[in-house]
Amino acid sequence: MSKPFELPEEMTIYSAVDTRDALLAWVTEQSAKSARLLEISAAKVREIDGSGLQLLASLSHIDQPWTLLEPSQSLLDACAALGMADWLAEQTANA
């Protein structure tokens, strides 16, 4: 099994493009290797805004199954504040 993608500490509008580019490159690389479940770790996320949540939600459009590992308290709080707690629970259920 491959190593999970580690989301950065800051997932804000200021880092969204860099994070997106790195994440998409990783998804492409992993997809070429196999069709297994992709694992994305959110343990290090300390700051997240709407742009960061939008980036995570956009993963729903990839053709490979994925799961979010170890969501940080900051991510849990942001999802709860925006009514995305159920969505987050679905993304972590596959882990």
Secondary structure as UniProt FT lines:
FT   STRAND          5..6
FT   STRAND          10..11
FT   TURN            13..15
FT   HELIX           16..33
FT   STRAND          38..41
FT   TURN            43..44
FT   STRAND          47..48
FT   HELIX           50..58
FT   HELIX           59..61
FT   STRAND          66..69
FT   HELIX           73..81
FT   TURN            82..83
FT   HELIX           85..92
FT   TURN            93..94
//
